[in-house]
């Protein structure tokens, strides 16, 4: 199996266009056309991760956090990133990461958190905004199906667990071909009436160029008429954090369940524990920016990592805030990678990094 087959399988679950604008998910080091001898899974790529991959004969590392957020101006071994890149290149080890794209994907990091706690009726906490477009094109009846299929094959028409979603409406197009035109139907200089189908599909804004190119290639008209309409709808199938329901229970009992589910001995929290918990919101990693969103959606508890001292204050009677730690909230992301790769090839050599540990220590 080649590296690009594995990355394609991961991106089928968590497309790179879902990542935040500041992120750097995807290939970090290596050639996607190389054959893979084995895959090592981790949360962060450190020097010991490279050493373990060399020792175990694995030439690909998949991590949640990017090794490289910004470009390196020099590779002279001054930082661990520089040393990791140099050692990976020397030993032909590819490095790939799926970060905020996996955070925002259905079935990604936050949905894994919900799974750990056994939440029901789980949905996205903070849906992506301004990312959806409606592409409308008018095609002659006999070509409409080909145009529709071409757009869907290019990535349009996805809606949650459905694909090839479209809307078709019959009508009649009018046009007159001028001198120099080569009309598919009708005569130059004459007004022509053509039975047409209006085809509408949803498309993510980052895929618009690709979908339009596919549509133009499949369309028989010399000058197809089409519209790209920006939608105000939030994408309820993509975004950061999740919100779901648990069986109503005492807050203290629920927090003990949190400790067990995320394998933590202790965590920081604020809020009144003399209450019942039913609605639970969560965001893996540093998610304190969604405290207000969790409150507005009626959450009894909000679980995340990296909360600052003052962010705990002022909401004690409204919501229980829980900071389980950044690493603690995301280290099981490698379980998602494992399942994806095993589904593609159950006999492939893939394993969790034995050298991995939380870089934050507790005394």
Secondary structure as GFF3:
##gff-version 3
##sequence-region A 1 363
A	DSSP	alpha_helix	3	13	.	.	.	ID=ss1
A	DSSP	three_ten_helix	16	18	.	.	.	ID=ss2
A	DSSP	beta_strand	26	29	.	.	.	ID=ss3
A	DSSP	beta_strand	39	42	.	.	.	ID=ss4
A	DSSP	alpha_helix	47	56	.	.	.	ID=ss5
A	DSSP	beta_strand	60	63	.	.	.	ID=ss6
A	DSSP	alpha_helix	80	90	.	.	.	ID=ss7
A	DSSP	beta_strand	94	97	.	.	.	ID=ss8
A	DSSP	alpha_helix	100	104	.	.	.	ID=ss9
A	DSSP	alpha_helix	109	117	.	.	.	ID=ss10
A	DSSP	beta_strand	120	128	.	.	.	ID=ss11
A	DSSP	beta_strand	132	140	.	.	.	ID=ss12
A	DSSP	alpha_helix	141	153	.	.	.	ID=ss13
A	DSSP	beta_strand	167	176	.	.	.	ID=ss14
A	DSSP	beta_strand	191	204	.	.	.	ID=ss15
A	DSSP	three_ten_helix	205	207	.	.	.	ID=ss16
A	DSSP	alpha_helix	208	218	.	.	.	ID=ss17
A	DSSP	beta_strand	226	230	.	.	.	ID=ss18
A	DSSP	beta_strand	235	250	.	.	.	ID=ss19
A	DSSP	alpha_helix	251	261	.	.	.	ID=ss20
A	DSSP	beta_strand	268	270	.	.	.	ID=ss21
A	DSSP	beta_strand	276	286	.	.	.	ID=ss22
A	DSSP	three_ten_helix	288	290	.	.	.	ID=ss23
A	DSSP	alpha_helix	291	296	.	.	.	ID=ss24
A	DSSP	beta_strand	301	305	.	.	.	ID=ss25
A	DSSP	three_ten_helix	309	312	.	.	.	ID=ss26
A	DSSP	beta_strand	320	323	.	.	.	ID=ss27
A	DSSP	alpha_helix	326	330	.	.	.	ID=ss28
A	DSSP	alpha_helix	333	344	.	.	.	ID=ss29
A	DSSP	beta_strand	350	352	.	.	.	ID=ss30
###
